[in-house]
Amino acid sequence: MTATASTPASTVERTPDTRRLLGALVLSSPLWAAVSLAQVATRDGFDLTRHPLSMLATGSLAWLQITNFVVAGLLAVVGARGLARVVPSKWVPRLVTTYGVGYVLAGVFTLDPGGGFPVDHPETPTTLSWHAGLHLLAGSVAFIALMIVLISFGRFFLRHGRRGWAIAAFAGAAAVLVGDVASMAQVAAGSLVMAVGVLSAMLLLSVITAKLRSEI
């Protein structure tokens, strides 16, 4: 889906501004992953086999993960503007924007504490608050958008004979789906499976974007 492979060079905005916009999307995923995993390793009571990464947005340090969601989402929205300049598809940038907005909203609307995190909430919630419901909705929309974006890139790479990139893109989309299903089915270590799947897909999007950025 790179401009060099599928669109005339004259239609591509080969400017430092375009590279900066794409750089925002390149940064979004590793930043979110680094901040999240640092908290997994340091916050008392958090167990990734039991607690989704979204639960880091609860407790006394909730502001850190909330900010992490919002910043990563905004970086993705900015990066989508760069994609609009270098890919022929109108839908890929729109879907990346949807993914970014979903992350922003997932930060604004947080999950309920419980299940041992934070440590002063040993009980498991029996009802879902309105803000937790909105968080789950926003996250689901973001994950669906991310999956479709990776599938779109995978199809592009297949058309242009880049089999390795295509396999990686399709695998990233599948990882999100498997993680989401595992979490919803509440299988053993479902939150860990979901974290691995989503982080893999997010980081893959950054890698693909970095490749696009290097080709303009």
Contacts in CASP RR format, 6 or more apart in sequence:
PFRMAT RR
TARGET T0000
AUTHOR 0000-0000-0000
METHOD contacts of the structure
MODEL  1
MTATASTPASTVERTPDTRRLLGALVLSSPLWAAVSLAQVATRDGFDLTR
HPLSMLATGSLAWLQITNFVVAGLLAVVGARGLARVVPSKWVPRLVTTYG
VGYVLAGVFTLDPGGGFPVDHPETPTTLSWHAGLHLLAGSVAFIALMIVL
ISFGRFFLRHGRRGWAIAAFAGAAAVLVGDVASMAQVAAGSLVMAVGVLS
AMLLLSVITAKLRSEI
1 87 0 8 1.000
1 88 0 8 1.000
1 89 0 8 1.000
1 92 0 8 1.000
1 152 0 8 1.000
1 153 0 8 1.000
1 156 0 8 1.000
1 157 0 8 1.000
1 212 0 8 1.000
2 86 0 8 1.000
2 87 0 8 1.000
2 211 0 8 1.000
2 212 0 8 1.000
2 215 0 8 1.000
2 216 0 8 1.000
3 9 0 8 1.000
3 11 0 8 1.000
3 12 0 8 1.000
3 86 0 8 1.000
3 87 0 8 1.000
3 88 0 8 1.000
3 215 0 8 1.000
3 216 0 8 1.000
4 12 0 8 1.000
4 215 0 8 1.000
4 216 0 8 1.000
5 160 0 8 1.000
6 88 0 8 1.000
6 156 0 8 1.000
6 160 0 8 1.000
7 88 0 8 1.000
12 18 0 8 1.000
12 85 0 8 1.000
12 86 0 8 1.000
12 216 0 8 1.000
13 85 0 8 1.000
13 86 0 8 1.000
14 216 0 8 1.000
18 82 0 8 1.000
18 85 0 8 1.000
18 86 0 8 1.000
18 216 0 8 1.000
19 213 0 8 1.000
19 216 0 8 1.000
21 78 0 8 1.000
21 79 0 8 1.000
21 81 0 8 1.000
21 82 0 8 1.000
21 85 0 8 1.000
22 79 0 8 1.000
22 82 0 8 1.000
22 83 0 8 1.000
22 86 0 8 1.000
22 209 0 8 1.000
22 210 0 8 1.000
22 212 0 8 1.000
22 213 0 8 1.000
22 216 0 8 1.000
23 79 0 8 1.000
23 209 0 8 1.000
23 210 0 8 1.000
23 213 0 8 1.000
24 75 0 8 1.000
24 76 0 8 1.000
24 78 0 8 1.000
24 79 0 8 1.000
25 75 0 8 1.000
25 76 0 8 1.000
25 78 0 8 1.000
25 79 0 8 1.000
25 80 0 8 1.000
25 82 0 8 1.000
25 83 0 8 1.000
25 96 0 8 1.000
25 205 0 8 1.000
25 206 0 8 1.000
25 209 0 8 1.000
26 206 0 8 1.000
26 209 0 8 1.000
26 210 0 8 1.000
26 213 0 8 1.000
27 75 0 8 1.000
27 206 0 8 1.000
28 72 0 8 1.000
28 73 0 8 1.000
28 75 0 8 1.000
28 76 0 8 1.000
28 79 0 8 1.000
28 100 0 8 1.000
28 202 0 8 1.000
28 206 0 8 1.000
29 72 0 8 1.000
29 199 0 8 1.000
29 202 0 8 1.000
29 203 0 8 1.000
29 205 0 8 1.000
29 206 0 8 1.000
30 203 0 8 1.000
30 206 0 8 1.000
31 68 0 8 1.000
31 71 0 8 1.000
31 72 0 8 1.000
31 75 0 8 1.000
32 68 0 8 1.000
32 69 0 8 1.000
32 71 0 8 1.000
32 72 0 8 1.000
32 103 0 8 1.000
32 202 0 8 1.000
33 199 0 8 1.000
33 202 0 8 1.000
33 203 0 8 1.000
35 64 0 8 1.000
35 65 0 8 1.000
35 68 0 8 1.000
36 53 0 8 1.000
36 56 0 8 1.000
36 65 0 8 1.000
36 68 0 8 1.000
36 199 0 8 1.000
39 46 0 8 1.000
39 56 0 8 1.000
39 61 0 8 1.000
39 64 0 8 1.000
39 65 0 8 1.000
40 46 0 8 1.000
40 48 0 8 1.000
40 53 0 8 1.000
40 56 0 8 1.000
43 56 0 8 1.000
43 61 0 8 1.000
43 117 0 8 1.000
44 118 0 8 1.000
44 119 0 8 1.000
45 116 0 8 1.000
45 117 0 8 1.000
45 118 0 8 1.000
45 119 0 8 1.000
46 55 0 8 1.000
46 56 0 8 1.000
46 117 0 8 1.000
47 117 0 8 1.000
48 191 0 8 1.000
48 192 0 8 1.000
48 195 0 8 1.000
49 188 0 8 1.000
49 189 0 8 1.000
49 190 0 8 1.000
49 191 0 8 1.000
49 192 0 8 1.000
50 115 0 8 1.000
50 116 0 8 1.000
50 117 0 8 1.000
50 191 0 8 1.000
51 115 0 8 1.000
51 116 0 8 1.000
51 117 0 8 1.000
51 191 0 8 1.000
52 111 0 8 1.000
52 183 0 8 1.000
52 191 0 8 1.000
52 194 0 8 1.000
52 195 0 8 1.000
53 65 0 8 1.000
53 191 0 8 1.000
53 195 0 8 1.000
53 198 0 8 1.000
54 65 0 8 1.000
54 106 0 8 1.000
54 110 0 8 1.000
54 111 0 8 1.000
54 135 0 8 1.000
55 111 0 8 1.000
55 113 0 8 1.000
55 114 0 8 1.000
55 117 0 8 1.000
56 62 0 8 1.000
56 64 0 8 1.000
56 65 0 8 1.000
56 68 0 8 1.000
57 65 0 8 1.000
57 66 0 8 1.000
57 69 0 8 1.000
57 107 0 8 1.000
57 110 0 8 1.000
57 111 0 8 1.000
58 110 0 8 1.000
58 111 0 8 1.000
58 112 0 8 1.000
58 113 0 8 1.000
58 114 0 8 1.000
58 117 0 8 1.000
58 118 0 8 1.000
58 121 0 8 1.000
59 113 0 8 1.000
59 118 0 8 1.000
60 118 0 8 1.000
62 110 0 8 1.000
65 107 0 8 1.000
66 107 0 8 1.000
66 108 0 8 1.000
66 110 0 8 1.000
69 103 0 8 1.000
69 104 0 8 1.000
69 106 0 8 1.000
69 107 0 8 1.000
69 108 0 8 1.000
70 103 0 8 1.000
70 104 0 8 1.000
70 107 0 8 1.000
70 108 0 8 1.000
72 100 0 8 1.000
72 103 0 8 1.000
73 99 0 8 1.000
73 100 0 8 1.000
73 101 0 8 1.000
73 102 0 8 1.000
73 103 0 8 1.000
73 104 0 8 1.000
74 100 0 8 1.000
74 104 0 8 1.000
76 96 0 8 1.000
76 97 0 8 1.000
76 99 0 8 1.000
76 100 0 8 1.000
76 103 0 8 1.000
77 96 0 8 1.000
77 97 0 8 1.000
77 100 0 8 1.000
77 101 0 8 1.000
77 104 0 8 1.000
79 96 0 8 1.000
79 209 0 8 1.000
80 93 0 8 1.000
80 94 0 8 1.000
80 96 0 8 1.000
80 97 0 8 1.000
80 100 0 8 1.000
81 93 0 8 1.000
82 93 0 8 1.000
83 92 0 8 1.000
83 93 0 8 1.000
83 96 0 8 1.000
83 209 0 8 1.000
83 212 0 8 1.000
84 90 0 8 1.000
84 93 0 8 1.000
86 212 0 8 1.000
86 216 0 8 1.000
87 93 0 8 1.000
87 212 0 8 1.000
89 152 0 8 1.000
91 148 0 8 1.000
91 152 0 8 1.000
92 149 0 8 1.000
92 152 0 8 1.000
92 153 0 8 1.000
95 145 0 8 1.000
95 146 0 8 1.000
95 148 0 8 1.000
95 149 0 8 1.000
95 152 0 8 1.000
96 145 0 8 1.000
96 149 0 8 1.000
96 205 0 8 1.000
98 141 0 8 1.000
98 142 0 8 1.000
98 145 0 8 1.000
99 142 0 8 1.000
99 145 0 8 1.000
99 146 0 8 1.000
99 149 0 8 1.000
100 142 0 8 1.000
100 145 0 8 1.000
101 142 0 8 1.000
102 138 0 8 1.000
102 139 0 8 1.000
102 141 0 8 1.000
102 142 0 8 1.000
102 145 0 8 1.000
103 138 0 8 1.000
103 139 0 8 1.000
103 142 0 8 1.000
105 134 0 8 1.000
105 135 0 8 1.000
105 138 0 8 1.000
105 139 0 8 1.000
106 135 0 8 1.000
106 138 0 8 1.000
106 139 0 8 1.000
106 142 0 8 1.000
107 135 0 8 1.000
107 138 0 8 1.000
109 131 0 8 1.000
109 132 0 8 1.000
109 133 0 8 1.000
109 134 0 8 1.000
109 135 0 8 1.000
109 138 0 8 1.000
110 131 0 8 1.000
110 132 0 8 1.000
110 135 0 8 1.000
111 132 0 8 1.000
111 135 0 8 1.000
111 136 0 8 1.000
112 125 0 8 1.000
112 128 0 8 1.000
112 129 0 8 1.000
112 132 0 8 1.000
113 121 0 8 1.000
113 125 0 8 1.000
114 121 0 8 1.000
114 122 0 8 1.000
114 123 0 8 1.000
114 124 0 8 1.000
114 125 0 8 1.000
115 121 0 8 1.000
115 122 0 8 1.000
115 123 0 8 1.000
115 124 0 8 1.000
115 125 0 8 1.000
116 122 0 8 1.000
125 132 0 8 1.000
128 136 0 8 1.000
140 180 0 8 1.000
143 176 0 8 1.000
143 180 0 8 1.000
143 198 0 8 1.000
146 173 0 8 1.000
146 176 0 8 1.000
146 198 0 8 1.000
146 201 0 8 1.000
146 202 0 8 1.000
146 205 0 8 1.000
147 173 0 8 1.000
147 176 0 8 1.000
147 177 0 8 1.000
147 201 0 8 1.000
148 173 0 8 1.000
149 205 0 8 1.000
150 169 0 8 1.000
150 170 0 8 1.000
150 172 0 8 1.000
150 173 0 8 1.000
150 176 0 8 1.000
150 201 0 8 1.000
150 204 0 8 1.000
150 205 0 8 1.000
151 169 0 8 1.000
151 170 0 8 1.000
151 173 0 8 1.000
153 165 0 8 1.000
153 169 0 8 1.000
153 208 0 8 1.000
154 165 0 8 1.000
154 166 0 8 1.000
154 169 0 8 1.000
154 170 0 8 1.000
155 166 0 8 1.000
157 163 0 8 1.000
157 164 0 8 1.000
157 165 0 8 1.000
157 166 0 8 1.000
157 169 0 8 1.000
158 166 0 8 1.000
165 208 0 8 1.000
165 211 0 8 1.000
168 204 0 8 1.000
169 204 0 8 1.000
169 208 0 8 1.000
172 197 0 8 1.000
172 200 0 8 1.000
172 201 0 8 1.000
172 204 0 8 1.000
173 201 0 8 1.000
175 196 0 8 1.000
175 197 0 8 1.000
175 198 0 8 1.000
175 200 0 8 1.000
175 201 0 8 1.000
176 197 0 8 1.000
176 198 0 8 1.000
176 201 0 8 1.000
178 193 0 8 1.000
178 197 0 8 1.000
179 190 0 8 1.000
179 193 0 8 1.000
179 194 0 8 1.000
179 196 0 8 1.000
179 197 0 8 1.000
179 198 0 8 1.000
180 194 0 8 1.000
182 190 0 8 1.000
182 193 0 8 1.000
182 194 0 8 1.000
183 190 0 8 1.000
183 191 0 8 1.000
183 193 0 8 1.000
183 194 0 8 1.000
187 193 0 8 1.000
END
